[in-house]
Amino acid sequence: MNTTEIFGRNLRNKLDAQRRTQADLARYLKTTRATVSRWVGGECLPRPQTIDKICSYLNCTTEDLMSDHSKPVAMLPQDIIAEEIESNPKLMRLMFYFMKMPDEELDKEIERLSK
């Protein structure tokens, strides 16, 4: 997928997520709906200053519009742990139990569990 297609897909997704239309964006930018349609269709890119205006309108960054978000992102170890805890009620209760424990008791418990 090339840059213009990525931009078009992201622009369409942002518009849809905010329940805005191509015509709304065209009015804001004082351009034609056909021009916006060509951007959304991945036929061409707007000028950089226009991309900045689109970002202001959609409250997003240039990276949000220009990056391919369909590629998998490597998860950090803490993200993997957090996902596992959130999906397991027993682990969640255990985590809250340890969070409420005073530091010295927690240190003793960690030492006991690590043996």
N, CA, C and O atoms as a Tinker XYZ file with bonds, in Angstrom:
   460  protein
     1  N      0.860000   -1.170000    0.000000    73     2
     2  CA     0.000000    0.000000    0.000000    64     1     3
     3  C      0.909000    1.238000    0.000000    63     2     4     5
     4  O      1.825000    1.339000    0.816000    81     3
     5  N      0.655000    2.162000   -0.905000    73     3     6
     6  CA     1.498000    3.357000   -0.989000    64     5     7
     7  C      0.987000    4.469000   -0.062000    63     6     8     9
     8  O     -0.070000    4.350000    0.559000    81     7
     9  N      1.760000    5.539000    0.009000    73     7    10
    10  CA     1.467000    6.640000    0.940000    64     9    11
    11  C      0.105000    7.272000    0.689000    63    10    12    13
    12  O     -0.621000    7.574000    1.637000    81    11
    13  N     -0.249000    7.475000   -0.572000    73    11    14
    14  CA    -1.544000    8.116000   -0.855000    64    13    15
    15  C     -2.706000    7.211000   -0.444000    63    14    16    17
    16  O     -3.733000    7.695000    0.030000    81    15
    17  N     -2.547000    5.911000   -0.624000    73    15    18
    18  CA    -3.601000    4.974000   -0.211000    64    17    19
    19  C     -3.724000    4.917000    1.310000    63    18    20    21
    20  O     -4.828000    4.872000    1.853000    81    19
    21  N     -2.577000    4.920000    1.989000    73    19    22
    22  CA    -2.583000    4.914000    3.462000    64    21    23
    23  C     -3.270000    6.177000    3.980000    63    22    24    25
    24  O     -4.123000    6.113000    4.865000    81    23
    25  N     -2.884000    7.333000    3.412000    73    23    26
    26  CA    -3.500000    8.594000    3.821000    64    25    27
    27  C     -5.015000    8.541000    3.585000    63    26    28    29
    28  O     -5.795000    8.926000    4.456000    81    27
    29  N     -5.420000    8.069000    2.420000    73    27    30
    30  CA    -6.844000    8.005000    2.096000    64    29    31
    31  C     -7.630000    7.133000    3.061000    63    30    32    33
    32  O     -8.714000    7.505000    3.513000    81    31
    33  N     -7.068000    5.962000    3.374000    73    31    34
    34  CA    -7.753000    5.053000    4.305000    64    33    35
    35  C     -7.858000    5.678000    5.696000    63    34    36    37
    36  O     -8.908000    5.620000    6.335000    81    35
    37  N     -6.753000    6.279000    6.158000    73    35    38
    38  CA    -6.769000    6.906000    7.486000    64    37    39
    39  C     -7.712000    8.106000    7.539000    63    38    40    41
    40  O     -8.408000    8.303000    8.534000    81    39
    41  N     -7.738000    8.901000    6.481000    73    39    42
    42  CA    -8.644000   10.053000    6.423000    64    41    43
    43  C    -10.093000    9.580000    6.472000    63    42    44    45
    44  O    -10.904000   10.134000    7.214000    81    43
    45  N    -10.415000    8.570000    5.691000    73    43    46
    46  CA   -11.782000    8.018000    5.696000    64    45    47
    47  C    -12.146000    7.507000    7.086000    63    46    48    49
    48  O    -13.250000    7.756000    7.572000    81    47
    49  N    -11.210000    6.784000    7.733000    73    47    50
    50  CA   -11.479000    6.247000    9.071000    64    49    51
    51  C    -11.691000    7.355000   10.097000    63    50    52    53
    52  O    -12.579000    7.258000   10.945000    81    51
    53  N    -10.875000    8.413000   10.020000    73    51    54
    54  CA   -11.029000    9.545000   10.949000    64    53    55
    55  C    -12.370000   10.242000   10.734000    63    54    56    57
    56  O    -13.067000   10.562000   11.697000    81    55
    57  N    -12.727000   10.475000    9.482000    73    55    58
    58  CA   -14.018000   11.116000    9.182000    64    57    59
    59  C    -15.168000   10.254000    9.710000    63    58    60    61
    60  O    -16.087000   10.761000   10.353000    81    59
    61  N    -15.110000    8.956000    9.435000    73    59    62
    62  CA   -16.170000    8.050000    9.896000    64    61    63
    63  C    -16.269000    8.027000   11.416000    63    62    64    65
    64  O    -17.364000    8.070000   11.977000    81    63
    65  N    -15.116000    7.960000   12.078000    73    63    66
    66  CA   -15.101000    7.888000   13.542000    64    65    67
    67  C    -15.719000    9.131000   14.179000    63    66    68    69
    68  O    -16.314000    9.060000   15.254000    81    67
    69  N    -15.571000   10.267000   13.500000    73    67    70
    70  CA   -16.103000   11.521000   14.038000    64    69    71
    71  C    -17.449000   11.887000   13.413000    63    70    72    73
    72  O    -17.985000   12.972000   13.641000    81    71
    73  N    -17.977000   10.957000   12.622000    73    71    74
    74  CA   -19.271000   11.152000   11.955000    64    73    75
    75  C    -19.304000   12.451000   11.152000    63    74    76    77
    76  O    -20.268000   13.216000   11.191000    81    75
    77  N    -18.226000   12.661000   10.435000    73    75    78
    78  CA   -18.126000   13.821000    9.554000    64    77    79
    79  C    -18.070000   13.310000    8.118000    63    78    80    81
    80  O    -17.647000   12.182000    7.865000    81    79
    81  N    -18.491000   14.134000    7.205000    73    79    82
    82  CA   -18.516000   13.724000    5.808000    64    81    83
    83  C    -17.389000   14.386000    5.029000    63    82    84    85
    84  O    -16.743000   15.325000    5.493000    81    83
    85  N    -17.180000   13.864000    3.838000    73    83    86
    86  CA   -16.218000   14.486000    2.938000    64    85    87
    87  C    -16.659000   15.912000    2.614000    63    86    88    89
    88  O    -15.827000   16.810000    2.488000    81    87
    89  N    -17.956000   16.115000    2.482000    73    87    90
    90  CA   -18.490000   17.451000    2.198000    64    89    91
    91  C    -18.206000   18.407000    3.361000    63    90    92    93
    92  O    -17.903000   19.579000    3.137000    81    91
    93  N    -18.304000   17.913000    4.603000    73    91    94
    94  CA   -17.976000   18.745000    5.773000    64    93    95
    95  C    -16.528000   19.211000    5.704000    63    94    96    97
    96  O    -16.232000   20.387000    5.916000    81    95
    97  N    -15.631000   18.278000    5.404000    73    95    98
    98  CA   -14.211000   18.614000    5.322000    64    97    99
    99  C    -13.951000   19.581000    4.168000    63    98   100   101
   100  O    -13.175000   20.526000    4.310000    81    99
   101  N    -14.592000   19.346000    3.041000    73    99   102
   102  CA   -14.425000   20.235000    1.874000    64   101   103
   103  C    -14.853000   21.664000    2.219000    63   102   104   105
   104  O    -14.169000   22.623000    1.861000    81   103
   105  N    -15.987000   21.804000    2.916000    73   103   106
   106  CA   -16.443000   23.140000    3.323000    64   105   107
   107  C    -15.433000   23.806000    4.249000    63   106   108   109
   108  O    -15.119000   24.985000    4.090000    81   107
   109  N    -14.928000   23.050000    5.214000    73   107   110
   110  CA   -13.956000   23.589000    6.163000    64   109   111
   111  C    -12.694000   24.073000    5.440000    63   110   112   113
   112  O    -12.142000   25.122000    5.772000    81   111
   113  N    -12.250000   23.298000    4.451000    73   111   114
   114  CA   -11.017000   23.634000    3.735000    64   113   115
   115  C    -11.246000   24.587000    2.562000    63   114   116   117
   116  O    -10.300000   25.042000    1.918000    81   115
   117  N    -12.516000   24.878000    2.300000    73   115   118
   118  CA   -12.875000   25.733000    1.160000    64   117   119
   119  C    -12.348000   25.153000   -0.150000    63   118   120   121
   120  O    -11.728000   25.836000   -0.965000    81   119
   121  N    -12.625000   23.863000   -0.312000    73   119   122
   122  CA   -12.275000   23.153000   -1.537000    64   121   123
   123  C    -13.495000   22.366000   -1.981000    63   122   124   125
   124  O    -14.561000   22.476000   -1.377000    81   123
   125  N    -13.345000   21.577000   -3.030000    73   123   126
   126  CA   -14.492000   20.814000   -3.531000    64   125   127
   127  C    -14.562000   19.435000   -2.886000    63   126   128   129
   128  O    -13.560000   18.899000   -2.413000    81   127
   129  N    -15.751000   18.885000   -2.879000    73   127   130
   130  CA   -15.932000   17.535000   -2.372000    64   129   131
   131  C    -15.193000   16.543000   -3.268000    63   130   132   133
   132  O    -14.707000   15.518000   -2.789000    81   131
   133  N    -15.107000   16.837000   -4.551000    73   131   134
   134  CA   -14.383000   15.967000   -5.490000    64   133   135
   135  C    -12.907000   15.868000   -5.114000    63   134   136   137
   136  O    -12.305000   14.799000   -5.221000    81   135
   137  N    -12.332000   16.976000   -4.677000    73   135   138
   138  CA   -10.925000   16.966000   -4.255000    64   137   139
   139  C    -10.751000   16.072000   -3.035000    63   138   140   141
   140  O     -9.839000   15.247000   -2.987000    81   139
   141  N    -11.628000   16.238000   -2.051000    73   139   142
   142  CA   -11.562000   15.407000   -0.844000    64   141   143
   143  C    -11.773000   13.943000   -1.217000    63   142   144   145
   144  O    -11.120000   13.061000   -0.658000    81   143
   145  N    -12.664000   13.683000   -2.140000    73   143   146
   146  CA   -12.932000   12.322000   -2.591000    64   145   147
   147  C    -11.681000   11.687000   -3.201000    63   146   148   149
   148  O    -11.426000   10.499000   -3.000000    81   147
   149  N    -10.915000   12.462000   -3.933000    73   147   150
   150  CA    -9.670000   11.944000   -4.518000    64   149   151
   151  C     -8.652000   11.620000   -3.430000    63   150   152   153
   152  O     -7.895000   10.657000   -3.559000    81   151
   153  N     -8.625000   12.420000   -2.352000    73   151   154
   154  CA    -7.720000   12.115000   -1.235000    64   153   155
   155  C     -8.149000   10.826000   -0.557000    63   154   156   157
   156  O     -7.333000    9.937000   -0.315000    81   155
   157  N     -9.441000   10.731000   -0.251000    73   155   158
   158  CA    -9.982000    9.550000    0.435000    64   157   159
   159  C     -9.801000    8.302000   -0.426000    63   158   160   161
   160  O     -9.558000    7.212000    0.093000    81   159
   161  N     -9.919000    8.465000   -1.730000    73   159   162
   162  CA    -9.763000    7.339000   -2.650000    64   161   163
   163  C     -8.317000    6.925000   -2.885000    63   162   164   165
   164  O     -8.056000    5.965000   -3.610000    81   163
   165  N     -7.379000    7.643000   -2.280000    73   163   166
   166  CA    -5.975000    7.290000   -2.426000    64   165   167
   167  C     -5.389000    7.656000   -3.771000    63   166   168   169
   168  O     -4.374000    7.092000   -4.181000    81   167
   169  N     -6.023000    8.605000   -4.471000    73   167   170
   170  CA    -5.535000    9.014000   -5.792000    64   169   171
   171  C     -4.420000   10.040000   -5.704000    63   170   172   173
   172  O     -3.528000   10.060000   -6.552000    81   171
   173  N     -4.460000   10.895000   -4.686000    73   171   174
   174  CA    -3.446000   11.935000   -4.533000    64   173   175
   175  C     -3.424000   12.411000   -3.089000    63   174   176   177
   176  O     -4.313000   12.102000   -2.295000    81   175
   177  N     -2.380000   13.176000   -2.772000    73   175   178
   178  CA    -2.229000   13.734000   -1.423000    64   177   179
   179  C     -2.449000   15.239000   -1.458000    63   178   180   181
   180  O     -2.115000   15.892000   -2.447000    81   179
   181  N     -3.005000   15.790000   -0.394000    73   179   182
   182  CA    -3.081000   17.254000   -0.300000    64   181   183
   183  C     -1.690000   17.822000   -0.012000    63   182   184   185
   184  O     -0.770000   17.087000    0.345000    81   183
   185  N     -1.554000   19.119000   -0.170000    73   183   186
   186  CA    -0.302000   19.794000    0.160000    64   185   187
   187  C     -0.064000   19.720000    1.669000    63   186   188   189
   188  O     -1.012000   19.582000    2.441000    81   187
   189  N      1.213000   19.812000    2.093000    73   187   190
   190  CA     1.514000   19.715000    3.533000    64   189   191
   191  C      0.729000   20.702000    4.398000    63   190   192   193
   192  O      0.272000   20.333000    5.480000    81   191
   193  N      0.561000   21.955000    3.943000    73   191   194
   194  CA    -0.183000   22.920000    4.765000    64   193   195
   195  C     -1.660000   22.526000    4.856000    63   194   196   197
   196  O     -2.323000   22.831000    5.847000    81   195
   197  N     -2.170000   21.857000    3.836000    73   195   198
   198  CA    -3.561000   21.383000    3.872000    64   197   199
   199  C     -3.682000   20.203000    4.830000    63   198   200   201
   200  O     -4.673000   20.080000    5.550000    81   199
   201  N     -2.677000   19.343000    4.836000    73   199   202
   202  CA    -2.677000   18.225000    5.794000    64   201   203
   203  C     -2.704000   18.771000    7.221000    63   202   204   205
   204  O     -3.397000   18.231000    8.083000    81   203
   205  N     -1.951000   19.836000    7.466000    73   203   206
   206  CA    -1.970000   20.459000    8.797000    64   205   207
   207  C     -3.371000   20.958000    9.155000    63   206   208   209
   208  O     -3.808000   20.804000   10.295000    81   207
   209  N     -4.074000   21.549000    8.199000    73   207   210
   210  CA    -5.447000   22.029000    8.447000    64   209   211
   211  C     -6.396000   20.858000    8.700000    63   210   212   213
   212  O     -7.283000   20.937000    9.550000    81   211
   213  N     -6.198000   19.770000    7.948000    73   211   214
   214  CA    -7.032000   18.572000    8.145000    64   213   215
   215  C     -6.808000   18.033000    9.557000    63   214   216   217
   216  O     -7.759000   17.647000   10.237000    81   215
   217  N     -5.552000   18.008000    9.992000    73   215   218
   218  CA    -5.233000   17.536000   11.350000    64   217   219
   219  C     -5.915000   18.408000   12.404000    63   218   220   221
   220  O     -6.426000   17.895000   13.400000    81   219
   221  N     -5.923000   19.698000   12.190000    73   219   222
   222  CA    -6.618000   20.591000   13.129000    64   221   223
   223  C     -8.106000   20.291000   13.159000    63   222   224   225
   224  O     -8.716000   20.227000   14.227000    81   223
   225  N     -8.684000   20.109000   11.986000    73   223   226
   226  CA   -10.121000   19.845000   11.872000    64   225   227
   227  C    -10.498000   18.521000   12.554000    63   226   228   229
   228  O    -11.524000   18.427000   13.227000    81   227
   229  N     -9.646000   17.499000   12.366000    73   227   230
   230  CA    -9.950000   16.173000   12.897000    64   229   231
   231  C     -9.307000   15.919000   14.262000    63   230   232   233
   232  O     -9.445000   14.836000   14.831000    81   231
   233  N     -8.597000   16.939000   14.784000    73   231   234
   234  CA    -7.935000   16.819000   16.078000    64   233   235
   235  C     -7.042000   15.571000   16.121000    63   234   236   237
   236  O     -7.189000   14.711000   16.990000    81   235
   237  N     -6.114000   15.499000   15.160000    73   235   238
   238  CA    -5.198000   14.372000   15.085000    64   237   239
   239  C     -3.825000   14.879000   14.655000    63   238   240   241
   240  O     -3.640000   16.074000   14.424000    81   239
   241  N     -2.883000   13.978000   14.552000    73   239   242
   242  CA    -1.530000   14.346000   14.132000    64   241   243
   243  C     -1.300000   13.928000   12.683000    63   242   244   245
   244  O     -2.051000   13.133000   12.118000    81   243
   245  N     -0.251000   14.482000   12.104000    73   243   246
   246  CA     0.130000   14.074000   10.751000    64   245   247
   247  C      0.438000   12.583000   10.729000    63   246   248   249
   248  O      0.091000   11.883000    9.778000    81   247
   249  N      1.087000   12.107000   11.774000    73   247   250
   250  CA     1.406000   10.681000   11.856000    64   249   251
   251  C      0.134000    9.827000   11.838000    63   250   252   253
   252  O      0.114000    8.755000   11.234000    81   251
   253  N     -0.929000   10.305000   12.504000    73   251   254
   254  CA    -2.196000    9.568000   12.496000    64   253   255
   255  C     -2.691000    9.353000   11.065000    63   254   256   257
   256  O     -3.257000    8.307000   10.749000    81   255
   257  N     -2.479000   10.335000   10.214000    73   255   258
   258  CA    -2.981000   10.259000    8.841000    64   257   259
   259  C     -1.999000    9.590000    7.883000    63   258   260   261
   260  O     -2.418000    8.982000    6.898000    81   259
   261  N     -0.708000    9.694000    8.155000    73   259   262
   262  CA     0.289000    9.235000    7.192000    64   261   263
   263  C      0.854000    7.844000    7.489000    63   262   264   265
   264  O      1.478000    7.243000    6.615000    81   263
   265  N      0.651000    7.325000    8.685000    73   263   266
   266  CA     1.251000    6.036000    9.071000    64   265   267
   267  C      0.321000    4.879000    8.776000    63   266   268   269
   268  O     -0.901000    4.994000    8.869000    81   267
   269  N      0.933000    3.755000    8.417000    73   267   270
   270  CA     0.174000    2.531000    8.161000    64   269   271
   271  C     -0.090000    1.841000    9.489000    63   270   272   273
   272  O      0.785000    1.168000   10.035000    81   271
   273  N     -1.299000    2.011000   10.003000    73   271   274
   274  CA    -1.664000    1.455000   11.307000    64   273   275
   275  C     -2.094000   -0.002000   11.224000    63   274   276   277
   276  O     -2.417000   -0.612000   12.243000    81   275
   277  N     -2.100000   -0.569000   10.013000    73   275   278
   278  CA    -2.525000   -1.963000    9.870000    64   277   279
   279  C     -1.391000   -2.932000   10.187000    63   278   280   281
   280  O     -1.625000   -4.124000   10.382000    81   279
   281  N     -0.152000   -2.414000   10.238000    73   279   282
   282  CA     0.973000   -3.273000   10.571000    64   281   283
   283  C      0.951000   -3.575000   12.057000    63   282   284   285
   284  O      0.693000   -2.684000   12.866000    81   283
   285  N      1.223000   -4.842000   12.433000    73   283   286
   286  CA     1.222000   -5.166000   13.864000    64   285   287
   287  C      2.341000   -4.435000   14.590000    63   286   288   289
   288  O      3.444000   -4.266000   14.070000    81   287
   289  N      2.025000   -4.011000   15.795000    73   287   290
   290  CA     2.998000   -3.326000   16.634000    64   289   291
   291  C      3.454000   -4.309000   17.703000    63   290   292   293
   292  O      2.628000   -4.963000   18.341000    81   291
   293  N      4.752000   -4.414000   17.899000    73   291   294
   294  CA     5.278000   -5.321000   18.918000    64   293   295
   295  C      4.824000   -4.841000   20.295000    63   294   296   297
   296  O      4.910000   -3.655000   20.612000    81   295
   297  N      4.346000   -5.770000   21.098000    73   295   298
   298  CA     3.895000   -5.417000   22.438000    64   297   299
   299  C      5.071000   -5.459000   23.404000    63   298   300   301
   300  O      5.920000   -6.348000   23.332000    81   299
   301  N      5.108000   -4.496000   24.298000    73   299   302
   302  CA     6.117000   -4.482000   25.346000    64   301   303
   303  C      5.728000   -5.488000   26.422000    63   302   304   305
   304  O      4.545000   -5.790000   26.582000    81   303
   305  N      6.700000   -6.010000   27.160000    73   303   306
   306  CA     6.368000   -7.009000   28.189000    64   305   307
   307  C      5.301000   -6.534000   29.175000    63   306   308   309
   308  O      4.424000   -7.310000   29.553000    81   307
   309  N      5.366000   -5.262000   29.598000    73   307   310
   310  CA     4.368000   -4.784000   30.557000    64   309   311
   311  C      2.972000   -4.733000   29.932000    63   310   312   313
   312  O      1.975000   -4.894000   30.637000    81   311
   313  N      2.891000   -4.508000   28.605000    73   311   314
   314  CA     1.595000   -4.518000   27.927000    64   313   315
   315  C      1.023000   -5.929000   27.886000    63   314   316   317
   316  O     -0.179000   -6.129000   28.057000    81   315
   317  N      1.895000   -6.900000   27.658000    73   315   318
   318  CA     1.457000   -8.301000   27.629000    64   317   319
   319  C      0.943000   -8.701000   29.008000    63   318   320   321
   320  O     -0.099000   -9.346000   29.127000    81   319
   321  N      1.678000   -8.315000   30.048000    73   319   322
   322  CA     1.263000   -8.629000   31.422000    64   321   323
   323  C     -0.063000   -7.947000   31.745000    63   322   324   325
   324  O     -0.963000   -8.573000   32.305000    81   323
   325  N     -0.186000   -6.668000   31.396000    73   323   326
   326  CA    -1.419000   -5.927000   31.676000    64   325   327
   327  C     -2.608000   -6.570000   30.958000    63   326   328   329
   328  O     -3.691000   -6.692000   31.530000    81   327
   329  N     -2.402000   -6.979000   29.705000    73   327   330
   330  CA    -3.484000   -7.622000   28.952000    64   329   331
   331  C     -3.903000   -8.929000   29.614000    63   330   332   333
   332  O     -5.093000   -9.234000   29.698000    81   331
   333  N     -2.929000   -9.697000   30.081000    73   331   334
   334  CA    -3.216000  -10.969000   30.756000    64   333   335
   335  C     -3.975000  -10.732000   32.057000    63   334   336   337
   336  O     -4.937000  -11.442000   32.348000    81   335
   337  N     -3.556000   -9.748000   32.838000    73   335   338
   338  CA    -4.222000   -9.437000   34.115000    64   337   339
   339  C     -5.659000   -8.988000   33.860000    63   338   340   341
   340  O     -6.579000   -9.426000   34.552000    81   339
   341  N     -5.854000   -8.113000   32.866000    73   339   342
   342  CA    -7.193000   -7.594000   32.574000    64   341   343
   343  C     -8.151000   -8.689000   32.116000    63   342   344   345
   344  O     -9.359000   -8.586000   32.328000    81   343
   345  N     -7.617000   -9.737000   31.489000    73   343   346
   346  CA    -8.489000  -10.788000   30.973000    64   345   347
   347  C     -8.719000  -11.918000   31.984000    63   346   348   349
   348  O     -9.468000  -12.854000   31.704000    81   347
   349  N     -8.077000  -11.836000   33.158000    73   347   350
   350  CA    -8.198000  -12.901000   34.145000    64   349   351
   351  C     -8.618000  -12.307000   35.495000    63   350   352   353
   352  O     -7.807000  -11.675000   36.172000    81   351
   353  N     -9.876000  -12.506000   35.882000    73   351   354
   354  CA   -10.383000  -11.914000   37.130000    64   353   355
   355  C     -9.583000  -12.320000   38.370000    63   354   356   357
   356  O     -9.420000  -11.508000   39.281000    81   355
   357  N     -9.082000  -13.559000   38.425000    73   355   358
   358  CA    -8.296000  -13.999000   39.589000    64   357   359
   359  C     -6.992000  -13.213000   39.686000    63   358   360   361
   360  O     -6.597000  -12.784000   40.770000    81   359
   361  N     -6.337000  -13.031000   38.561000    73   359   362
   362  CA    -5.101000  -12.241000   38.570000    64   361   363
   363  C     -5.383000  -10.791000   38.943000    63   362   364   365
   364  O     -4.586000  -10.153000   39.631000    81   363
   365  N     -6.515000  -10.279000   38.488000    73   363   366
   366  CA    -6.880000   -8.896000   38.799000    64   365   367
   367  C     -7.072000   -8.729000   40.305000    63   366   368   369
   368  O     -6.575000   -7.764000   40.886000    81   367
   369  N     -7.783000   -9.655000   40.940000    73   367   370
   370  CA    -7.992000   -9.584000   42.393000    64   369   371
   371  C     -6.672000   -9.703000   43.135000    63   370   372   373
   372  O     -6.437000   -8.989000   44.110000    81   371
   373  N     -5.803000  -10.609000   42.673000    73   371   374
   374  CA    -4.497000  -10.789000   43.292000    64   373   375
   375  C     -3.662000   -9.511000   43.187000    63   374   376   377
   376  O     -2.993000   -9.120000   44.144000    81   375
   377  N     -3.706000   -8.870000   42.028000    73   375   378
   378  CA    -2.972000   -7.629000   41.831000    64   377   379
   379  C     -3.458000   -6.560000   42.816000    63   378   380   381
   380  O     -2.645000   -5.881000   43.444000    81   379
   381  N     -4.773000   -6.411000   42.951000    73   379   382
   382  CA    -5.303000   -5.416000   43.888000    64   381   383
   383  C     -4.952000   -5.753000   45.337000    63   382   384   385
   384  O     -4.710000   -4.857000   46.146000    81   383
   385  N     -4.925000   -7.034000   45.656000    73   383   386
   386  CA    -4.538000   -7.463000   47.004000    64   385   387
   387  C     -3.111000   -7.007000   47.300000    63   386   388   389
   388  O     -2.843000   -6.452000   48.366000    81   387
   389  N     -2.195000   -7.241000   46.359000    73   387   390
   390  CA    -0.804000   -6.845000   46.558000    64   389   391
   391  C     -0.631000   -5.331000   46.547000    63   390   392   393
   392  O      0.250000   -4.808000   47.229000    81   391
   393  N     -1.439000   -4.636000   45.802000    73   391   394
   394  CA    -1.333000   -3.171000   45.735000    64   393   395
   395  C     -1.692000   -2.531000   47.080000    63   394   396   397
   396  O     -1.153000   -1.481000   47.428000    81   395
   397  N     -2.591000   -3.154000   47.831000    73   395   398
   398  CA    -3.036000   -2.605000   49.109000    64   397   399
   399  C     -2.090000   -2.969000   50.263000    63   398   400   401
   400  O     -2.186000   -2.414000   51.358000    81   399
   401  N     -1.197000   -3.890000   50.000000    73   399   402
   402  CA    -0.303000   -4.389000   51.036000    64   401   403
   403  C      0.789000   -3.352000   51.345000    63   402   404   405
   404  O      1.331000   -2.743000   50.422000    81   403
   405  N      1.117000   -3.144000   52.624000    73   403   406
   406  CA     2.234000   -2.251000   52.971000    64   405   407
   407  C      3.538000   -2.758000   52.336000    63   406   408   409
   408  O      3.702000   -3.954000   52.096000    81   407
   409  N      4.452000   -1.830000   52.072000    73   407   410
   410  CA     5.686000   -2.163000   51.352000    64   409   411
   411  C      6.496000   -3.293000   52.001000    63   410   412   413
   412  O      6.965000   -4.199000   51.311000    81   411
   413  N      6.658000   -3.237000   53.324000    73   411   414
   414  CA     7.484000   -4.270000   53.961000    64   413   415
   415  C      6.822000   -5.643000   53.878000    63   414   416   417
   416  O      7.516000   -6.649000   53.731000    81   415
   417  N      5.514000   -5.703000   53.968000    73   415   418
   418  CA     4.815000   -6.981000   53.807000    64   417   419
   419  C      4.924000   -7.462000   52.367000    63   418   420   421
   420  O      5.096000   -8.653000   52.108000    81   419
   421  N      4.823000   -6.536000   51.451000    73   419   422
   422  CA     4.939000   -6.881000   50.037000    64   421   423
   423  C      6.327000   -7.439000   49.737000    63   422   424   425
   424  O      6.456000   -8.431000   49.019000    81   423
   425  N      7.363000   -6.808000   50.283000    73   423   426
   426  CA     8.732000   -7.299000   50.075000    64   425   427
   427  C      8.888000   -8.719000   50.614000    63   426   428   429
   428  O      9.512000   -9.561000   49.968000    81   427
   429  N      8.333000   -8.989000   51.778000    73   427   430
   430  CA     8.403000  -10.339000   52.374000    64   429   431
   431  C      7.669000  -11.340000   51.478000    63   430   432   433
   432  O      8.148000  -12.451000   51.248000    81   431
   433  N      6.519000  -10.936000   50.986000    73   431   434
   434  CA     5.720000  -11.842000   50.141000    64   433   435
   435  C      6.438000  -12.139000   48.824000    63   434   436   437
   436  O      6.443000  -13.280000   48.362000    81   435
   437  N      7.037000  -11.124000   48.228000    73   435   438
   438  CA     7.785000  -11.316000   46.989000    64   437   439
   439  C      8.961000  -12.261000   47.223000    63   438   440   441
   440  O      9.232000  -13.152000   46.418000    81   439
   441  N      9.652000  -12.047000   48.344000    73   439   442
   442  CA    10.775000  -12.930000   48.682000    64   441   443
   443  C     10.296000  -14.367000   48.867000    63   442   444   445
   444  O     10.939000  -15.303000   48.391000    81   443
   445  N      9.168000  -14.546000   49.559000    73   443   446
   446  CA     8.625000  -15.885000   49.789000    64   445   447
   447  C      8.240000  -16.545000   48.465000    63   446   448   449
   448  O      8.519000  -17.726000   48.256000    81   447
   449  N      7.603000  -15.790000   47.574000    73   447   450
   450  CA     7.158000  -16.349000   46.310000    64   449   451
   451  C      8.301000  -16.653000   45.345000    63   450   452   453
   452  O      8.182000  -17.531000   44.491000    81   451
   453  N      9.389000  -15.935000   45.482000    73   451   454
   454  CA    10.501000  -16.140000   44.549000    64   453   455
   455  C     11.381000  -17.325000   44.911000    63   454   456   457
   456  O     12.285000  -17.678000   44.153000    81   455
   457  N     11.128000  -17.950000   46.071000    73   455   458
   458  CA    11.924000  -19.135000   46.491000    64   457   459
   459  C     11.442000  -20.390000   45.819000    63   458   460
   460  O     11.991000  -21.466000   46.054000    81   459
